[in-house]
Amino acid sequence: MHECFHRGTATFMILGNLCTRGCTFCSVPKANPAKTEMPVDAREPRHVAEMAAAMGLRYVVITSVNRDDLWDGGSTHFAETVREVRRALPKARIEVLTPDFQGDTESVARVLDAGPDVFNHNMETVPRLYRKVRPQANYQQSLDVLQFARRHRPEVLTKSGFMVGLGESPDEARQLLRDLRAHDVDVATIGQYLQPTRRNRAVSEYVTPAQFDDYRDFGLALGFRMVFSGPLVRSSYMADEVNLQAREHAR
Ligand code: SF4
């Protein structure tokens, strides 16, 4: 379990610290479940909730590694974690940052039905770079997951993020924003890719602050409720701001 604490907000990573995928930008250790045991700790949902309550959190982000080896992609465990946190902290807002569940809408629905306030699934990059950056993922599938979330639970805010500096062009980044809006995503986050270890993909470019501002303005003109765009923006950046907007949205 991983957590980071900032202004009443923390992110918890569940379902272990080994991932079944090999995204080249990510430093989470990879494992093959045929060769490595990857047990799921049934007590984890309760433990996350207990820690979140002990920290007195106002905004809880729950994320996970990919678990393509599990029959439900880990969605039952994910949903149970949402329910336990809700029980322990009824006033806190809960954001789920989920994998794509290989496009399985039953798994996505299972997590949404547990009652999060925000559904976040990151696109990470533009489609041309998927094969090199997110080799086991599918661009359209991720868009479909986001749109399904909006339609299945219209009251839940949808959110997605991507990195720049991976080799995309500004036109490609703008098209990604258009695609997100066309799939009813409410909030976009855009941040600079930084190479986490030497084994990861190299940075192609450090994007200028003016270019980040251009993406933000472009996104807002498309109709996003919020666009966070800047070199240091990360997926759960300003989660408490999203929290405020989520309250507005729920009214
Ligand atoms: S699926 Fe997520 S945790 Fe796994 S390698 Fe990709 S970004 Fe990292």
Residues whose N, C-alpha, C, O or C-beta is under 5 A from the ligand:
A	BS01	SF4	C19 R21 G22 C23 C26 V28 S64 V65 N66
